[in-house]
Amino acid sequence: MTATKHHFRAPGLLFLALLLLLPVLPMPLQAGEALVSGQYLSGGGQDLQLRITVAAPAPSTLIVIQNLPPGTAIESASPAFHQYDASKGEGKWLLTQVSPGRYLLSLRLPRPVPPGAISGEIRYKDPASGRLTHLPIRP
Amino acid sequence: MDSTKPLAGGVPMVNIDGARIRRLREEKGLTQLYVATVVGVTTDTISRWENRRYPNIKKENALKLAEALETQVADIVDHGQPASPPEPSSPQGSEPPKQDEPLPQPPEPEPPPALAPAAPQAASLRSRFASFPVPARLAGFFLLALAILAFLRWYGPSEGESQMAAYRILPEHATPGIPFPVVIEVTTSATRPFSLILKETLPPDCIPAQGRPRFVSQASDPPVLKWIDKISGEQAAYSYLATLQPATEMETAHRFSGGVTIRSDDNSSIPISGTDALRASPFHWADSNSDGRIDDEELLSVYEIYGGIEGLQFGKKLIEEIWTAKGYRWNQETRGYDILQ
């Protein structure tokens, strides 16, 4: 592959202005903060709802992990869990072909759970860096 | 006059117009290498056809030639020529070019029709040029230099086409009998669409399957896949599934190779970089660290690389089954994976 030769002739004044502005420019956000976010709309009781917001450029696949108190049974999950280990209280959703937008994941339990007893995590590959990102979610 | 003539053996032959073929090829900016690759013959054969050394060719080759020249067969047929000796079946028949064949040299230029008068003519021109005043001679040189520069700029390799890369993504290992995906990404900074031919040679004990987009299977021992495409964006991906023969011995290495030929005037051909070897292993190709399970990161990697390729059946169901399980183990007797729950 041949390297491209760029003829970049920025005026000195513009360069100086950029240099002066550099300290006040916002730093790039950490991976995960801008691309994907998760929020519990209902983080306790019998019905749990988790809203995931995905920005562009979207990672193609997300793994959403739901942690419940060990031994918790599940009445229903929408969409269905790909994997649920009741002894650990850990369920996994696999969301593929993800595009920018909002996704709602909901869970119905036979018995209510206190908000402090649940937590979640979103795992995905950052499209820019290819790094695995862990994004914790709490009610 | 009918230009199609069957040979004694019943093979339909066509009288071709070599000069017209050359003109069409040059008008479209195609190289002899490009046309030869599309037709499946050598560049020498194309040269012979253009120079009318074999004006009778197989109809099948004429069809391919017309396709390569992006025209109709009628446009390359010489309707006014009488029947000529038929094209020899070897070596310029439908024999595919060899994979490692060095880039062919351009055809030898036709000798000038008459050499004898050339020397007096040149001497006359020299004496006429010497009679011009110095400023006129300088202006002449300047115009000549400008013409050479313009020629080089016009016919030289275009910026976009020379800035191209092809990269292969291949699992590090795969289990014999279990299909694995291969992706070849072609990136370019070209600003206008251009045609390319991508050739991929698989290891001899590898069976190619589904291709996205569809490939033309050119040979089987070793398997050679070919794509002819027109790129209009910055990136294009060519993918296929392949399977190591079930009898392949474990822990043996298998090499892939390939290249991209660009439709331009400079006979550009670049090799495909990236991963070029795969090892036969009892571990699933998605289990990249060979630890007997597919973890979250491995699953996400598989979906990031192959999940977006529409229609490529790379075995999602089995991968997800292993991912949700505690692990898996290759069973030599059943030639399948035992899923550990």
Boltz contact constraints between the chains, C-beta under 6 A:
constraints:
  - contact:
      token1: [A, 1]
      token2: [B, 165]
      max_distance: 6.0
  - contact:
      token1: [A, 2]
      token2: [B, 162]
      max_distance: 6.0
  - contact:
      token1: [A, 2]
      token2: [B, 163]
      max_distance: 6.0
  - contact:
      token1: [A, 60]
      token2: [B, 303]
      max_distance: 6.0
  - contact:
      token1: [A, 60]
      token2: [B, 304]
      max_distance: 6.0
  - contact:
      token1: [A, 60]
      token2: [B, 307]
      max_distance: 6.0
  - contact:
      token1: [A, 60]
      token2: [B, 308]
      max_distance: 6.0
  - contact:
      token1: [A, 61]
      token2: [B, 300]
      max_distance: 6.0
  - contact:
      token1: [A, 61]
      token2: [B, 303]
      max_distance: 6.0
  - contact:
      token1: [A, 63]
      token2: [B, 296]
      max_distance: 6.0
  - contact:
      token1: [A, 82]
      token2: [B, 324]
      max_distance: 6.0
  - contact:
      token1: [A, 83]
      token2: [B, 324]
      max_distance: 6.0
  - contact:
      token1: [A, 96]
      token2: [B, 303]
      max_distance: 6.0
  - contact:
      token1: [A, 96]
      token2: [B, 307]
      max_distance: 6.0
  - contact:
      token1: [A, 123]
      token2: [B, 296]
      max_distance: 6.0
  - contact:
      token1: [A, 125]
      token2: [B, 300]
      max_distance: 6.0
  - contact:
      token1: [A, 125]
      token2: [B, 304]
      max_distance: 6.0
  - contact:
      token1: [A, 132]
      token2: [B, 297]
      max_distance: 6.0
